[in-house]
Amino acid sequence: MSRYTPGSVPDRLAHNMYEVDEGNPHIEVHQDIARATGTGRLLVKVCPAHVYSEEPDGTISVEYAACLECGTCLAVAAPGALTWHYPASAMGIVFREG
């Protein structure tokens, strides 16, 4: 009997495919609220896909095309700091692991 040994997280994520809905982001950071509540830096720290990054001027950039749609950002964001919804039908991540 052989045992399955999973690869590293980045190796496993590399198998996923993304159908990007160009021009229709499903994530929006409300910069003023994010800055006032500290949500921006928290998003950068907790997102497993590293979708969020802090720019030199303190704004938070979003690379929504890489989103895993896991909802971690929703769990930590202060009320009103983030608008998030699932991408349009047949768009977003297509999990290929397993």
C-alpha positions as CSV (number, residue, x, y, z in Angstrom):
1,M,0.0,0.0,0.0
2,S,1.5,3.3,-1.0
3,R,0.9,6.5,0.9
4,Y,0.1,9.8,-0.8
5,T,2.5,12.5,0.3
6,P,1.3,16.0,-0.5
7,G,3.6,18.6,-1.9
8,S,4.2,22.0,-0.5
9,V,1.4,24.5,-0.4
10,P,2.8,26.5,-3.3
11,D,3.2,23.3,-5.3
12,R,-0.4,22.2,-4.6
13,L,-1.8,25.7,-5.4
14,A,0.1,25.7,-8.7
15,H,-2.3,23.0,-9.9
16,N,-5.3,25.3,-9.6
17,M,-6.7,27.3,-12.6
18,Y,-8.2,30.7,-12.5
19,E,-10.9,32.1,-14.8
20,V,-10.4,35.8,-14.4
21,D,-13.3,38.1,-14.9
22,E,-11.2,41.0,-16.2
23,G,-12.6,44.4,-15.3
24,N,-15.0,43.0,-12.7
25,P,-13.1,42.6,-9.4
26,H,-15.0,40.8,-6.7
27,I,-13.0,42.4,-3.9
28,E,-12.8,46.1,-3.1
29,V,-10.9,47.6,-0.1
30,H,-12.4,50.8,1.2
31,Q,-9.1,52.5,1.9
32,D,-10.2,55.1,4.5
33,I,-11.9,52.5,6.7
34,A,-9.2,49.9,6.3
35,R,-6.5,52.5,7.3
36,A,-8.5,53.8,10.3
37,T,-9.2,50.3,11.7
38,G,-6.0,48.6,10.8
39,T,-7.8,46.1,8.6
40,G,-5.4,46.8,5.7
41,R,-2.3,45.4,7.4
42,L,-4.4,42.5,8.8
43,L,-5.6,41.5,5.3
44,V,-1.9,41.5,4.1
45,K,-1.0,39.2,7.0
46,V,-3.8,36.6,6.9
47,C,-4.6,36.0,3.3
48,P,-3.3,32.5,2.4
49,A,-3.0,33.5,-1.3
50,H,-1.2,36.8,-0.7
51,V,-3.9,38.7,-2.6
52,Y,-3.4,41.8,-0.6
53,S,-0.3,44.0,-0.4
54,E,0.5,47.3,1.2
55,E,1.8,50.0,-1.1
56,P,4.4,52.6,0.0
57,D,1.7,55.2,0.5
58,G,-0.2,52.9,2.9
59,T,-3.0,51.9,0.4
60,I,-3.9,48.2,0.1
61,S,-3.7,46.7,-3.4
62,V,-5.7,43.7,-4.3
63,E,-4.7,41.0,-6.9
64,Y,-8.2,39.5,-7.0
65,A,-7.3,37.1,-9.8
66,A,-5.3,35.0,-7.3
67,C,-8.1,34.8,-4.8
68,L,-8.9,31.3,-3.3
69,E,-12.4,32.5,-2.3
70,C,-11.8,31.1,1.2
71,G,-13.4,34.0,3.1
72,T,-10.5,34.6,5.5
73,C,-10.5,38.3,4.6
74,L,-14.2,38.6,5.5
75,A,-13.6,37.0,8.9
76,V,-11.0,39.6,9.9
77,A,-12.1,42.8,8.1
78,A,-13.7,45.6,10.1
79,P,-17.3,46.3,9.1
80,G,-17.3,48.4,6.0
81,A,-13.6,48.0,5.2
82,L,-14.1,45.4,2.5
83,T,-16.7,44.6,-0.2
84,W,-16.4,41.0,-1.2
85,H,-18.6,38.7,-3.2
86,Y,-18.1,35.5,-5.2
87,P,-17.0,36.0,-8.8
88,A,-19.6,35.7,-11.6
89,S,-20.7,32.2,-12.6
90,A,-17.9,30.1,-14.1
91,M,-15.3,32.6,-13.0
92,G,-12.7,32.5,-10.2
93,I,-10.7,29.6,-9.0
94,V,-11.0,26.1,-10.3
95,F,-9.5,23.7,-7.8
96,R,-7.4,21.0,-9.4
97,E,-5.9,19.3,-6.3
98,G,-7.1,15.8,-5.5
